[in-house]
Amino acid sequence: MSMWVWSVGQRGCLHLILNPKKGKDKIMKRYHMRVAFLVLGVIGFQVMTGCATAPRSVQGKADIEHEAAVALAKAQKNDTSLVNIFDTAAGYAVFPSVGKGAVGIGGAYGKGVLYEHGNAVGYCDLTQGSIGFQLGGQSYTEIICFETGQNVENFKQGNFRFDVQATAVAIKSGAGANAKFTNGVAVFTMDEAGLMFEASVGGQKFSYQAK
């Protein structure tokens, strides 16, 4: 069926008008395509310009460290069993706000802070790209705990990424007590309000820059 149809007016004249159904479908298709390209462009821009894994300014570094500290405190408040994991882990990377893509595009990007034995030692960023159906952008907090010093070094050297089957533990009361390290890491996620949030971490890649 054509996007345009003929219609007979009140005086018997023929008028060429937009087919409501076809017109709406085509407009929505164009809208979704534009949104998808926009999201890809934003993620691509962040990846190319992120380059600077560490924030460029002193204030920017102070801000991300503050946000990471707040996220850590929020996670431990919501699940006190995480305290023991953080205390015994050789290190952990905290990403206060990981932003996900929108319609038609699954992707994520976020900046974070790496800690060793409770001290911030550097900055890191996270990228994730995939194709799949999603509605609306999302943001969440992600914390990656490293079991040994070698796991931390692998992360620093860029020799660390999640395979496509990787999963995270949604933070809730008592979740940390049952969490286990897999291949030397344990991953936890929550929404930015500190509530339980399940996120796919498969395919994530990371970069690191020392302070």
C-alpha positions as CSV (number, residue, x, y, z in Angstrom):
1,M,0.0,0.0,0.0
2,S,1.3,3.4,-1.0
3,M,2.3,6.1,1.6
4,W,0.0,8.5,-0.3
5,V,-3.7,7.9,-1.2
6,W,-6.4,9.6,-3.2
7,S,-9.4,11.0,-1.2
8,V,-12.7,12.4,-2.5
9,G,-13.4,15.8,-1.0
10,Q,-16.8,17.3,-0.1
11,R,-17.3,18.7,-3.6
12,G,-16.2,15.6,-5.4
13,C,-12.7,16.7,-6.0
14,L,-9.8,14.3,-5.7
15,H,-7.1,15.1,-3.2
16,L,-3.8,13.4,-2.7
17,I,-3.2,12.9,1.0
18,L,-0.8,11.1,3.3
19,N,-1.9,7.6,4.2
20,P,-2.2,7.8,8.0
21,K,-1.0,4.3,8.8
22,K,1.9,4.3,6.3
23,G,2.9,7.8,7.1
24,K,3.0,7.2,10.8
25,D,5.0,4.0,10.3
26,K,7.5,5.7,8.1
27,I,7.9,8.6,10.5
28,M,8.4,6.3,13.5
29,K,11.0,4.3,11.6
30,R,13.0,7.4,10.7
31,Y,12.7,8.6,14.3
32,H,14.1,5.3,15.7
33,M,16.9,5.3,13.1
34,R,17.9,8.9,14.0
35,V,17.9,8.0,17.8
36,A,20.1,5.0,17.1
37,F,22.6,6.9,15.1
38,L,22.6,9.7,17.7
39,V,23.4,7.2,20.5
40,L,26.1,5.6,18.4
41,G,27.6,9.0,17.8
42,V,27.6,9.9,21.5
43,I,29.2,6.7,22.6
44,G,31.7,6.9,19.8
45,F,32.5,10.5,20.7
46,Q,33.0,9.6,24.4
47,V,35.3,6.7,23.5
48,M,37.4,8.8,21.1
49,T,37.7,11.8,23.4
50,G,37.9,9.6,26.5
51,C,41.0,8.8,25.7
52,A,41.9,10.8,28.5
53,T,41.1,8.0,30.9
54,A,41.7,10.4,33.8
55,P,39.7,13.6,34.1
56,R,41.8,16.5,32.6
57,S,41.4,18.9,35.4
58,V,42.2,18.8,39.1
59,Q,38.6,19.5,39.9
60,G,37.5,16.8,37.6
61,K,39.7,14.3,39.4
62,A,38.4,15.5,42.7
63,D,34.8,15.1,41.5
64,I,35.2,11.5,40.3
65,E,37.0,10.5,43.5
66,H,34.2,12.0,45.5
67,E,31.5,10.3,43.5
68,A,33.3,7.0,43.8
69,A,33.6,7.4,47.6
70,V,29.9,8.2,47.8
71,A,29.0,5.2,45.7
72,L,31.1,2.9,47.9
73,A,29.5,4.2,51.1
74,K,26.0,3.8,49.6
75,A,26.8,0.2,48.6
76,Q,28.1,-0.8,52.0
77,K,25.1,0.9,53.7
78,N,22.7,-1.1,51.6
79,D,24.6,-4.3,52.1
80,T,26.9,-4.4,55.1
81,S,28.2,-7.8,54.1
82,L,30.1,-6.0,51.3
83,V,32.4,-4.4,53.9
84,N,34.3,-7.7,54.4
85,I,34.7,-8.2,50.7
86,F,36.2,-4.7,50.2
87,D,38.5,-5.2,53.2
88,T,39.9,-8.5,52.0
89,A,40.0,-7.7,48.2
90,A,43.4,-6.7,46.8
91,G,41.7,-3.8,45.0
92,Y,38.4,-2.7,43.5
93,A,37.3,-0.4,40.7
94,V,34.3,1.8,41.3
95,F,32.3,3.3,38.4
96,P,29.7,5.7,40.0
97,S,27.7,6.2,36.9
98,V,27.7,3.9,33.9
99,G,25.4,5.2,31.2
100,K,23.6,2.9,28.8
101,G,22.2,3.5,25.4
102,A,18.7,3.9,24.1
103,V,16.3,2.6,21.4
104,G,18.0,-0.2,19.3
105,I,21.5,0.2,20.6
106,G,23.0,-1.5,23.7
107,G,26.1,0.3,24.8
108,A,27.6,1.8,27.9
109,Y,30.4,4.1,29.1
110,G,31.6,5.3,32.5
111,K,34.6,6.7,34.3
112,G,35.8,5.4,37.7
113,V,38.5,5.1,40.3
114,L,40.7,2.2,41.1
115,Y,41.5,1.4,44.8
116,E,44.2,-0.7,46.3
117,H,43.9,-1.6,50.0
118,G,41.4,1.2,50.4
119,N,43.4,3.9,48.7
120,A,42.7,5.6,45.3
121,V,45.6,4.9,43.1
122,G,44.3,5.8,39.6
123,Y,41.5,6.3,37.2
124,C,39.8,4.0,34.8
125,D,37.1,3.9,32.2
126,L,34.6,1.3,30.9
127,T,33.2,0.8,27.5
128,Q,30.7,-1.7,26.2
129,G,29.1,-2.0,22.8
130,S,26.4,-4.4,21.6
131,I,23.4,-4.4,19.3
132,G,20.0,-5.3,20.8
133,F,16.6,-3.9,21.6
134,Q,16.4,-1.4,24.5
135,L,14.0,1.3,25.5
136,G,15.3,4.4,27.2
137,G,18.7,5.2,28.6
138,Q,19.8,3.9,32.0
139,S,22.5,4.7,34.5
140,Y,23.8,2.5,37.2
141,T,26.8,2.0,39.5
142,E,29.3,-0.8,39.0
143,I,31.9,-2.1,41.4
144,I,34.5,-4.7,40.4
145,C,36.5,-6.4,43.2
146,F,39.8,-8.1,42.5
147,E,40.8,-11.1,44.6
148,T,44.6,-10.9,44.2
149,G,47.3,-8.4,43.4
150,Q,47.9,-10.1,40.0
151,N,44.2,-9.5,39.1
152,V,44.7,-5.8,39.9
153,E,47.9,-5.7,37.7
154,N,46.1,-7.4,34.8
155,F,43.4,-4.7,35.1
156,K,46.1,-1.9,35.1
157,Q,47.9,-3.4,32.1
158,G,44.7,-3.5,30.0
159,N,44.7,-7.3,30.0
160,F,41.2,-7.5,31.5
161,R,37.7,-7.7,30.0
162,F,34.5,-9.5,30.6
163,D,33.4,-12.3,28.3
164,V,29.9,-12.2,26.9
165,Q,28.5,-14.5,29.6
166,A,29.8,-12.4,32.5
167,T,27.2,-11.5,35.1
168,A,27.0,-9.1,38.1
169,V,25.5,-9.5,41.5
170,A,22.7,-6.9,42.1
171,I,23.4,-5.2,45.5
172,K,20.8,-6.0,48.1
173,S,20.9,-6.8,51.8
174,G,23.0,-9.9,52.3
175,A,24.1,-10.3,48.7
176,G,27.7,-9.9,49.5
177,A,27.7,-12.8,51.9
178,N,26.9,-15.2,49.1
179,A,29.1,-13.5,46.4
180,K,32.0,-15.5,45.1
181,F,35.1,-14.5,43.0
182,T,35.0,-16.0,39.5
183,N,38.4,-15.9,37.7
184,G,39.6,-13.6,40.4
185,V,36.8,-11.0,40.3
186,A,33.4,-10.3,41.8
187,V,31.1,-7.7,40.2
188,F,28.3,-5.7,41.9
189,T,25.7,-3.3,40.5
190,M,23.1,-1.0,41.9
191,D,21.1,1.9,40.5
192,E,22.3,5.4,41.3
193,A,19.9,5.7,44.2
194,G,21.5,2.6,45.8
195,L,18.7,0.2,45.0
196,M,19.0,-3.2,43.5
197,F,19.8,-3.2,39.8
198,E,20.6,-6.0,37.4
199,A,22.9,-5.1,34.5
200,S,24.6,-7.1,31.7
201,V,28.4,-6.6,32.0
202,G,29.3,-9.0,29.2
203,G,31.8,-7.6,26.7
204,Q,33.0,-4.7,28.9
205,K,36.5,-3.4,28.3
206,F,38.6,-1.2,30.5
207,S,41.5,1.2,30.5
208,Y,43.6,2.6,33.3
209,Q,45.7,5.6,34.1
210,A,47.7,6.0,37.4
211,K,47.3,9.2,39.5
